[in-house]
Amino acid sequence: MIEEAEVDILVNDLYELYGYDFSNYSRASLKRRIIRLCTLDKFPSFAEFRHRVRSDADYLKRFVEEITVTVTEMFRDPLFYKCLRAEVLTTLAAKPFIRIWHAGCSTGEEVFSMAILLKEAKLLHKSLIYATDLNPAALEKARNGIFPLAHMKQYSENYIESGGINDFSAYYTAQYGQVKFDEKLSEKMIFSIHNLVSDRSFNEFDLILCRNVLIYFDKPLQDRVFDLFDESLAQLGYLALGSKETLKFSMVKLKYKQLGKEKIWRKIG
Amino acid sequence: MAENRLNNPVKAVVIGGSAGSLDVLLKLLPALQPIVSFTAIIVLHRKNSGDSTLEDLLAGRTTIPVREIEDKDTLRPDIIYVAPADYHLLIEKNLTFSLDDSEKVNYSRPSLDVTFESAADVYGDSLVGILLSGANSDGTNGLMAIKKAGGITIAQKPETAQSAFMPQQAIFNVPIDFILDIPELISFINSLNK
């Protein structure tokens, strides 16, 4: 079992030695992830776990991969994607060029969902999707666009529920239990490491998606990230969050208007 | 009776269940008096659907406000909070809720264990954990954590549960303070209002 004070020690180590700042992560969740990893890797004590994290750079990699949550799926919350199709993309269609930032994209399932949406709206050719995450291993998976075949049934159902009318399997080729998505989709993606905690804005976007990332941050850090998004969003651009995340408690909320019930806000102020 | 065993004022009641537990809640909620001195948190295994019909269903049975939790909601007494589908629910020391979409635990998200353990961490001996009907063993470790932290553990009387497995597992593995049927659960919870 790991105590609160030990979490503090570890968080401090990670910052001082490696520059990873977990100090404003939701503490209950972070603590659970640390205990989980410690149990998973069968460390007999916190001291040994800490020693390994401090002294073994390869293990640090594993730490970051396991502590940061990489659960994602294609067309997650299909009604959200339906709203993106019907309202957001139809509005953005008028622009000569569309810049999208998918922040905290994890293994990329939602990035490929977005590319499929753009393709079906005939906008992919004039779009660019910047997909970022702090987890290098997840980003590498996203870059390859290879996902387990076993998930495709669920993804295909999500896709149809989101308003998709094509044969979903036309977007990938299956082999050895994996599928690889059409490289035409990834031509418009740029993958890059970006840490929402410490890195700055790097462009201006028409749509920023950051889904189920902010739940891992405490309120002060959420506010910092909302400022970063606000800074990075063009006037009348859109900000899309996860289904239980909200701008409601943030400082920037007055500059934004929510699209109906979906967790998509438009920058109006 | 139950209330004689309570030394500290109860600040939170977490109720968890799976198959068959919704029926229990639909009987329980109409009989509850307004809650004033503690927070009630309900975590149920349920399918992820786009709309929040569970919240509406429960809200229709009680005059106590029922709210589905959004990330970073503040815990207030006098509200019944419902965990959203497809997220684990955790409680922070500053009494806000955090959601978490990490791997399923006991094949479940939300997992009762995750919320119970987190609540035990925050509330210690001023917590009551109630485990209702269900067909898997989620909740047992959570009740164990509540017990270790000094809280009160309750299981639905297995004979009265549609699926006895969940409360039965807890009764086998955790020191359970009270094994109650539905009328007893109602009077227990009503007795917590101070």
Interface residues (C-beta under 8 A of the other chain):
Chain A: S26 R27 A28 S29 K31 R32 R33 V69 V71 D77 P78 L79 N212 L214 I215 Y216 D218 K219 Q222 G242 S243 K244 E245 T246 K248 F249
Chain B: G50 I69 E70 D71 K72 P84 D86 Y87 H88 L90 I91 E92 K93 T96 S98 L99 D100 D101 S102 E103 V114 E117 S118 D121 V122
